Amino acid sequence: MPWIEANGASLRYELSGSGKETLVLMHEAGGCLESYEDALPGLEKDFRVLRYDQRGFGFSEKVRELTFDGVVADLAGLLDALKITAPVHVAGCAMGADFSVGFAARHPGRLAKLVLASPNIDSNAGRGQQSIERAAVAEREGIRAVMQSSHDRSYPEHFRAQDPERFRRYQSRWVCNTPASFTAAARMMLAVDLTPEYPKIKAPTLVIGAKHDGLRPPEKAERVAKAISGAKYLLADTGHFMNLETPQLFAETVVAFFKSKL
């Protein structure tokens, strides 16, 4: 998997698949391009798939400060560096959905269709103290110190039991995050309120609410769908990380939407 300079950062990426259209996958907080590895077989036969580690995560350049606009600009820079000029499909889960919204609002001409799984709406300030406290523990004691509490909220036992090995692989990757970048992401998201961004989205959009999402309940996703002109809403039998917890369902859902005639 190669690295490339984009928007002033070294980003690890992988471009695979045989389709004529490009599908960009945006990973969740603490994730990496491997977050989509189990969904990939269901995507590559229809699309050229671009996965990458966002700045601060995976094997991309590590940082102590992040800005939302900067992370969104990284995707535009990556497409430029790879000379991908045609409009792309974008799918993001959880915090990856947040960055997908930012890209859709700022670069409408570069977007074909959009899928948002477990998106957010309204200010993050209400859960800010909890996020800052967890980030402080991670900085002081390391990522493992906050792993159980984080995953108890984000990865329901129901899905762990369905595929224990998948969950084990997820935890093994997640615990390798650097405390500095993890904390920087938490601080960054405190100031983010995407509510004004949703009316700016003009591309055909599918919003997915997750029945088992305790962090961003499906009612929030439904509100997001109502805020985007013409968006479709789907309630799915999945959790906060659809790409990780139900990868086959994720692949089937996004392929059906991106291939549909709208």
N, C-alpha and C positions, 0 to 999 in steps of 0.2 A: 504494500500500500504506500503510495508516494506522498510527499509533502510538497506544498506550493506556497509561495508568498502571495498573500491577498490582503489588501487593506492594511498593510503594515504588520501582518502577523504570519507566522508559519503555521499552516493548517494541514493536517493529515486528512486525506480524502480517498475515496474509492469510487470509480465510475465503472459500472458493470451492466450487463443486460444487452438485449439486441433490438429493443424497440426503436421506432423513429422519433418518438417524443421523450423528453427528459422529465423524470420525476425526482424531485429533491425531497429528502427525508430529514426532518429536523428532530433531533433527539431531546429527551427530557433532561431536567436538572440532574447533574451528576452522571449523565449518560455519555455515550460515545457512539461511533458508527456501528459498533457491534450490537447496540441496542435493537437494531433491526435485522440481525442475522437470521432469526427464525422466520421472519416474514419475507425475506428476500426471494426464496424460491418461487413464491406466488406472485412476484412483481416483475422479475427479470425477463420473463418470456413476452411481456407486453410493453415494457418500457426500458429505456436506458436509465439506470438508477444511479443517482448521485447521493452518496452518504459522506458526511465529514464530521470530524470532531470540532465542536465549537471552541472558540478561543477560551482557554482556561481549563479545558476538559480533555479526557482521553490522552492522545499523544500530540495534541496541538500545543502551541506556545502557552506557557503558564503565566499568569498575571496576578497582581495584587489588587487591581482595580478594574472594574468592568462598567460599561455604560450600555444601556439598551440600544441606543442609536448605533453605537459602535458594533455590537454583535449583529444587528440587522445589516449594517454596511458590509460586514465580513462576507455575507452571502452574495451580495451584489458584486463584491470584489472577486470572490471565488468564481462566479460565472464569467466575469470579464477575463480572469486569468486563464480559464479553460476554453475561452472563445465560444461560449454558449450564448448565442444571441437570440435564438428563437424563444418565444414565451415558454415557460416551464410550468409543470404541475408542481405544487408544493403540498406536503402533508406533514403535520406536526402534532405531537402528543404532549399534553401537560405543558411544561414551560416551552417545549418546542412549538406548541401551538401559539404561544404568545409571540415568539419571534416570527412565526409565519404571518401573524396578523400585521406586525410591524413592516415586514417586507411587502405584503399585499397593499398596505396603505401608502407606502412610500414609492413603490415601483410598480404601479398598475400595468404599465406596458410590457412588463417582463413576466407577467403571470397569466397562465391559461386557465387553470382551475385550482381550487383550494379545498383542502380537508383539514378540519380542526377537531381533534379529539380531546375532550376534557379541557376546553378553553376557560379563560377567566374573564370576569367583568367586574367593574367597580374597583375601588382602591384596595391595595394590599395593606394599608396602614393598620387595619383592625387586628391582623395577626402578626404585626411587625415585631412586637416585643418577644413573642415566642420564637420567631425566626432568628432574631438577633441573639437571644440566649443560646439557642442551639448552635449557632455559628461560633459563639464565643467558646463553648465547650469543645467544639471541633478544633478550633485554633489552639486551645490550651492542652487538650488531651489526645487529639488525633481523631481521624474520621471514624474509627471503629467505636469510639465512645458514643456516637450519636446514631449508629447504624440501626440498632434495634428499634429505637423510638421512631425513627424516620420511616422504616419499612413496615412497622405496625400500622401506620396510617395510610401508607401508599400501596402496599402489596398485600391484599387480603389473604387470610389463611386458606380460603376456598381455592384460590388459584395456586397457592404454594402446593397444596395437596394434589392438585391435578398433575403437576409436573415438578416434583422436587428438584430434579437435576437442573432444570431451567432456572429455578429460583436460586440454586446454589451458584450457578455461573453468574447470575446477575449480581449477587452479593460479593462474589470474588472480584468482579470488576469495580463495583461501586466503592469498596473499601480502599481502592487504590487512588481515589481522588486526593488532590493536594488540599490541605486545610486552607491555604491562602486563597485559592481560586474558589473553593466552596463557599467561603465566607464572603468573598467579593460578589458572588452571584446572589447571595442572600441580601446583602446590602443594596445591590442594584435593584432588585425586584420590589423593594419597599416603596420606591417612589413611582412605580409603574401603575398607571390606570389606563387601560386600553379602551375604555368606554367611548371616547371621542374618535377612536380610530375605526370602529366598525362601520359607520356610515360611509367611510371613504372607500370601502372595498366594493369593487365593481365586477370582479370575476365571479363566475358560477361557484358557489360554495356549499359544501356539505359540513354541517356541524354535528358531532357525535357526542351524545351524553352517555355516561357510563352508569349503569344501575348500581354498581358496587363501589362508587367513588366517594369516599368520605372526606376528601380534601376539596374537591370541586364537584359538588353534587349535580345531578343532571338538570336540576332546575336552573342552575347557572348557565349551562350549555344551551338550554332552551331560550333563555333570555338573549344570549349571544346571537342565536339564529334569527330571532325577531329583530335584532338591531342591524342585521346585514340584509340589504335589499335583495329579495328573491332567494335567500338561502333556504336550503332544505335541512330538516332536522331529523335525526335518527337516534332512538334510544337503543343502546346495545348492551348485551349481556357480558359486560367486561368491567375492568377496574380503572384506576387512575392512569396506569400505564398500559393502554390497549396494545401497543406494539410489543410489549414484553409479556403481558399476562395472557393475551389471546392473539398471538401473531397471525394465525391462519385466518381468523375472523377479520383482523385488521386488513390483511392483504386482499381478501375477497371483497370487502366493503369498498376499499379505495379504488380497486381496479374497476369494479362495476360502475362507480361514479365517474371516474376519469374517462372511461370508454363510452359512457352514455352520450347520446346526441342531445345537446341542449342549445 
